[in-house]
Amino acid sequence: MAETCTVRPLTADDLPTLLAWRNHPDVRRAMFTQHEISPSEHEAWFAHAPSYCARLIVEEGPTTIGFAQFNNVAPDGVSDWGFYARPGRPKGTGTKLGQAALGHAFDTLKLHKVYAQVMTGNLASLALHRRLGFIEEGLLRDQKLIHGAHHSLVHFGLLQHEWRAGGTVRSTI
């Protein structure tokens, strides 16, 4: 029987593992900030977390499977999110991570909407957002400059009532 995923706040004890994951080439390649993060930069990021930011660890039983962050957290608020799964994870881990984190966002944080921006070349993340019920709300052409090249971003949104209804994959563009 599959274990249920749980969500808990990120702690200082998680930082070495999280830094190793964040600096893994497969994770960095999908990020807007792709340089290798130094330990001091990582510690400063953790130490200066704004009060309106939820940084979360997702676990399946005793195994940490990923990280998720929600910004601009406020009841009935609109929050952008970012996440990554543990490198080398089994197939399906991203979906479990997303379901657990979004459940927390809508049930515990009481968000109205979660949105994301995904690079058009990140096919795995595009597919995951669609599986999770996100709706494509637009395309931001040549929006993000990374290593001297402009990348277009797909803008996704998921409303609380859509999440509760199980989400439907559709596009508004």
N, C-alpha and C positions, 0 to 999 in steps of 0.2 A: 504494500500500500504506500502511495506517495505521501511524503511529509507535507504538512502545511507550512507555508512561508510566513515568517514573522518579520515585523519591521521594528527597528529600535533606533534611537538617536546615535549618531556617530560620536565616538569617544576618542580621547587621545591615544588609548591603547590600540585603536584601529589604524592609526596613521601610517606605521611602517608597511602594513599590508596594502593599504589603499594607495600609497605612493608607488609601490612596486607595480600594482595593476595599472595605475594612471600613466606610468612611464613605459608600459609594454607597447611595442610598436603597433600592434593591432588596435589598441585603444587610442593611442595618440593620433593615428591616421584618421580617425573619425571625429576628432575634436577641432574646434575652431582655433584653439591655442595648441600647437603641435610640438613646441619645443620640449625638451626633457626638463621636468620640474625638479629643482634642487630641494634637498631636505629643508633648508631654511625658508625657501619660498612656500613650500607645502605647510610648514609649521605656522607661518604668518597667515596663510589662507585660513587655517583652522582657528587661530587665535582671534581673528578679526571677523568672525561670522556675524553678520547683522542679525538683529532680533527678528526680522521678518523673513528669515531664511530657515528652511528645515532641511538638514543634512542627515540622511538616513542610511542605515545598513540593513540589507535584506538577507535573511538567513533561512535556509531550509534545513530544519533539524539543527544539528550542531555545525553545519557548514555555511560559511558566509558566501553568498552567491553574487552579491553586487552592491552597488551604491546608487542612491538617487538623491537629487537635490531639487527642492521647490523654492523659488524666489517670490518675493512679494506676497507672502502668506498672510491672509486675513480672512476671517469668516465672510463668506459670499464674495470672496475676491477672485481675481484672475491672476494665475501664476504660471510662469514659464518653468519648465522642468528640464533637467538633464540627468543622464544616468549612464552607467556602464556595468556590464557583467564581468565577473571574474574571467580573465583570459584562460583559454583552454577548457572552458566549461562544456558540459554536455548539451546537445541540441535541446532546445526548449527552455533553457535557463532564462533567456531574455524575456520570454513571455511570462514566466513565473515571476520574475523580478518586476516587470511592468504591472502585472495584475496586483501584486502585493502593494507596490508603491502607490498606484492609483487608488486602490481601496483605502489606503491610509489618507491620501490627499482629500478624497471626497467624504469619507466617514469620520475621520479624526480631525483633520485640519479644516473641514467644512468648506472647502473651496467650491466656487461656482463653476470655474472653468480652468482647465490646464491646457497650455499651448506649447508647441515646440517648433523649432526651425531645424530642418535636416538638409544637409548638403545633397544635391541631386545625385551625386555619385555614390552616396552611402546607401546602397540597395538594401542591405540587411535592416538598417534602421527605418527606411521608408516602409518596408514590408511589415516590420514589427508595429509601427504606429497604426498601420491599416488593420492589422490583426487585433489590436487593442481597441479598435472602434473609433480612432481619431478620424476627423473629417478634414480633407484638404481644403484650406481656405484661400490659398493663393500661392503664387510663385514670386519670389523676390529675385529678380534677375541680377546677376553679377553683384551680389550683395556683400559678400565677405572676401576680403583679400587675404590669402594664405600663401606664403612662400612665393610672392610675386604674381600669383594668378587669382583672378576673380572667380568665385564660385556662386552659383545660384542656389537659393534655399527654398525648399517647400515649407510653407507655413501650415501647420496642423492645429486643430482645436478639438477639444472634447469637453462637453458640458456635463455637469453633474447628472442631470436627468437622462442623458444619453448613456452615461456609464451605468446608472441604475437599471436602465432598460436593456442592457447588454450590448449596446453600441451597434451601429450599422455602418458598414463601409460605404461611403458615398463621397462625392466631391462637389464643392461649390465652384470649382474653376472649370 
